[in-house]
């Protein structure tokens, strides 16, 4: 049942969300800096009864507190279920600001859009779930369960001192998230048309093949690492790693960089480096991908004097929230506010949801359109940010009003 106060109009949501969005966007919090954004949120949440703690991670002795990654964990209530909104206050660099139609940190409204870095990814999402929380708590101060926020300033960077570390702290004290809504920009053509109920895993590697340098006129006195590598690359390009499933496309391996040679056309190089990445489904594990990669390389290098080594890096395993109360709440809220029948998707890159899902939480990403994220002239429709706050508030009603 939809129980929101009739006075909670779309205009109210839009005005409040727009004001907070602009306040956050005018802080140039290029990763890994927060620039006071989290303090702004605490000022809004504390009067609602939220307890909060800032968590700093990084090498304080080497770089000082100011250079550490700042994270916020805020919670209202001490009962289950715990509904957590997750997001990041850091943004990617702007590039040359002269290339922007409106200065990237001016956060101005023009032609029905809010323009600026972080408009879509994802300060409007943070503003929307903050406003939704304020309005929900005002209308339902005795709601069931708990509401929490997990905010980091290390999502757009290496993501090693952000959400992953906060989750480790929560797990160590057995503080569990039941439902997690990540406010990343998930929508494609219209608000709420797509929600991410999972993400593919990301496994990267740097392959270094070593031979013996020599003169191209005397190849018998050298070992060409590029020649030794080519058959393996050919096999990688046609290998079927898995077939995917109903929620995930087939696992893909992509070569992103090949670097080798001295720059001279008469020198066989000593080594060549290949950077590659797997985006993998739940049908395959990290261990299986590593093993199959080494199997192909061992076979192809068996009859050559070249050698190889791989530096592996797992950015995150795949996760899936196929069905359950959180997905149902998203569907109901989106339908009520926009009239859209949303589609579930696991496409795109990774998000911090990959760190939260392994704890057993149901995780979904729902936010504004992603058409301009990380681009010059990043922007978002004004109408959408108010509606997004309405959707989030409606979701809280579904999850915490019994």
N, C-alpha and C positions, 0 to 999 in steps of 0.2 A: 504494500500500500504506500502511495506517495503521501508523505506526511509533512512536507515542507510548508512553512508559513506562507500564505498567499502573497504576503508583501515582498517575498523574495523574488523580485522580478528580474528578468534578463538584464534590464538597464542597470539595476543595482549591482548585479554581479560584474557586469562589464566595467562600470565606473571604478569599483573597488579593485578589481584585478588589474585594470589598466594603470591605475595610480601606483600600485605596488610594483608592477612590471617595470615601469619607467624608473622608479627609485632604484631597483636592482640593476637595471641595464646601464644606468649612468655611472656605475662603479666598474672601472676597467679591470675586471678580475680575470686577466689572461692567465691560463693555467701555469703554475699551480697556485695562484694567488686568489684569495677570497675577497680582499679589499672591503671587509666589513659587512658583506652581504648577510652572513650568518647572524651577526648581531642585530641586524634589521629584523630578521625572522624571530629571534628570541624576544625582542621588544613586543612583537605581536602575539607570541605564544604564551609568554609568562602570565599575563593577566587572565588567560583562559585556564590556568592551573597546570600548565606544563612544567615539569621538572626538566632541566637541561644540563648537559655536560659537553664541553668542548674536548675533543681528543686530538692531540698533536702527534704526528708520526714523522720520522725522518731522523737525520743525524744532527741533534741539537748542538752537540759539542763542536761539530765541524762547521755548522752553518748558522747556528743561532735559532731561537724560537721563531723569528720573523720569516725564516726560510723554510720552516717545517710546513707540512701539509696540515691544514686545519679542517676538522670534521665536527659536525654537530649531531648529537643524539638527543632528541627531545621526546618526552612521553607524558601523556595524560592518562592516569589510571594505572592500576596494577593487576587487572584481571584479564583473562583470555576471553575472546580472541583479541590479538594485537593486529590492528590495521595500520600498516606503515606506508607512508608516502616517502619515496626515495628520489633523490635528484642531485644535481651538481651545480655549484655556483661558478665554477671555472668555465671559461670560454676559449675557443681557439684564437690564435692571433688574427688580426684584421687584414694583414697585408698592407699595401700602400693606401692610407686613408684618403688620399686624393682621388682614388678610383671609385669612391663611394658617392652615391647621389646625395645621401645625407650622412654626415660624419658618424662613424660607427658607434660612438658612445654618447651621442646626443639624445638618442631614444625619442624620436619625434613621430607624431602622427601625421600621415600625409596620404591622400587618395584612399582612405579606408584601411590603411595598413599602419602597424607600428613597426618602424624601421630601426635597425641597429643590431650589433653583435649580441647574440643571446636571445633575440626575439623568438626564434623557433627552438633553439637548442641551448638552454631550455629554461630561461628565467621566467617566461610567461607560464610555463608549467608549474614552477615553484610558486609563483604568485597565485595561480588558480587553486592549487590545493591548500594554500594557506588561507585564502579567502573562504574556500569551501569549509575548511575546518572551523574558522571563526563563526561562520553562520550556523553550522551544524551544532556546535557546542552551545551557542546562544539559545537555539531552539530546543535543544535536548541535553541539558546539563547533566542529567542522570542516565546517560546512555549506557548500554552494555559495554563490556570489554574495555579496550584501551586504544588510543590513537597515538601514533608515533611518527616522527620524521627523522630520516637518516640523510643528512646532507654532507657532501664532500666537495673539496676543491681540487681533487685529483682524479677526474674522470677522463678529461681530454688529453691528459699526459700519459705517463707510464702506468698509472693506476696501481701503484704498489704501496702507497701510503694513505689510501683513501678507504673506500667502502670495504675492501677486503680486510683491512686491519680492524675497522669498527666491528665487523661481523665476528672476527676472532675474539674480540673482547666480550661481545654479547654471548657467544657460545661458551666462553670460559666461565661465565657466571650463570649459564643456563637460562638466559633471557631470550625467549623464542619469538620470532615474528610469524604470525599465522598467515596473514594476507599482505602482500607487498604490491603496491601500485607504483611503478616507475614512470615518472612524468615525461619520458622521452618523446620526441615528435614521431608518432607512429602513423599518423593519417597520411593518405596519399592524395586523393582528389577532393575530398571533403572531410570535415571534422568527424571523426569516429567511424569512417568507412573501413578502417583496418586497425586491429589491435594486435600486438605481438604477444603471443602466448608461449613463446619460447625463442631460443636463438641457437644457431649452429655453433659448434665449437670452433676454436681457432688455434691451430698448431703451426708454428713457423719454424723454419730451419735455415741455417746458413751452411751450405755444402762447399767445402774447399777441396779441390782436386789438385794434387801435386805431382808434377812430372820432373823433367830435367831440361833446363834451358839450353839452347843451342842455336846454331846457324841453320836457316831454312834450307840452305844448299846441302847440308849434311844431316838429314833427318835421322839417319841410322846412329848418330852420336848423341841424339837427344830423345826425350820422351814427351810428346805433345799432350798436355793434359786436356786441351780442348777436344782433340780427336778422341781421346779415351772417354770423354764425357758424353759425346753426342749420341751414341746408341742408348745410353740410359735415359737421356732427355726424350728421345723418341719413344721409348717404352712408357715413360711417365705420362706422355701426352695422350696415350691411347688406353691406359689402364682404367678399368672400372673398379673403383674402390668399394662402392656399394651401390645399391639401387634406390636408396632413400626409402621413405615410407609415406603414409598419408599426411604427415605434418612437415616432413623435411624433404627437400630435393636431394638427389644423389650427391655424395661427397665430391668436392672439386679440389684438385690440386692445381695451383697456378704458379708459374715462374714469373717473378716480378723484376728481377735484376740478374744480369750476367756481366761479370767484370773480369777481364783478363788481358794479357798482352802488355808490352812495354811501350807501345806507341810507334815502334819501328816495324816496317814490313818485312824485315829480313831476320827477325829474331823469334824463335820458338819460345814461348813464355814458360816460366817455371811452374806457374799455378793459375787456376781460374776459380772464381768464386761465384756461386749461384745462390740467390735468395729466393725462397719459395714459401708458399703458405697453403695449408689445408683448411677449408671450411667444411666441417664434417658433421654428419647427422648422428642421431642416436643409434643408428645401425652399426656404427664403427667406434672403436675405442682408440684413444691416443696410442696405447701399446700396440694395437694391431696396425695402425698406420706407420709407426716407426719400424716395426718388424718387416712389413711389406716393402717399405722404401729400402731398407738395408738388403733385403733379399734380391731386389732388382739390381742394386748397385754391385753387390757381391758377384752376381752372375755376369754382369757386363764388364766388370773389371778383372775377371778371373784370368784373362789371357793378355793382360797388359801390365807393364811395369809401373803404371801410375797408381797412386794411392789416394784414399779419400778419408775425410772426417766430417762429421755433422755436428753443429752446435744447435741443439733443439731449444725451443721456447714454447711452452703451452700458455696461451693467454686466457683460455677458459674452455671448459667442457660444455657440450650442448646441454640445454635444459628444456623441459616441456611442462607446461601446465595445461593439459589437454581438456579437462573438464573439472567442474567443481563450483563452489559458491562464488569465488572471485570472478571467474569468467562469466558466470550467470549474472552477477551484479553489474558487470561492465555492459553486457548486452542489454539488460533492462534499462540502465541509466541512459545509454546512448539512444536507444529507441524512444524513450520518453522525452528526451530533450531535443533530439534532431530528427526523429522519425526514420533513422537509418538502421537497416539490418547489417550489423557489422560483420566483417570477415576476419577469421583468425589467420595469422601468418607468422612464420618463423624466418622470414627473409631479412636481408640487411646485415649490418655488421654486428659487433658485440655491444653489450651494455653492462652496467654494474649488476644487473639482475643475475648474471652468471655467478656472482659471489654469494648471493642471498638464497637462490634456489636450492643449493646443496644442503642447506640447514633443514629442509623439509617444508619451507614456506611455499604457498602458491604465489606465483609471480606473473604479473601482466604489465605490459607497457602500453600506455595510452596517453597521447598528447596531441598537439596541433599538427598541422601539415608539415612535412619534411622537405618541401620543394626547394627551399633556399638555404638549408643548413650548411654551414662552413663556407658559404659563398660571399662574395661582395654583394652588398645590398640585401643582406639577410632581412627578412620581414615576415610578418604574420598578420592575418586578417583580424581587425579589431573585433568583429562580431564573434569570432571563434573563441577568443580568450574568455569572454563572459560566459559563453555556452560551456566551455570546458570546466569552469568553476561550478556551474550548475550540475554537470555530469558527475564531477567528483563528490559534490554534496549528496546527490542522489545515490551514489554508490555507498556512501557512509550510512545512509538510511537503510539500504538493503542489508548491509553487513552488521550493523550495530543496534538496530531497533527491534531485534527479535522477530 
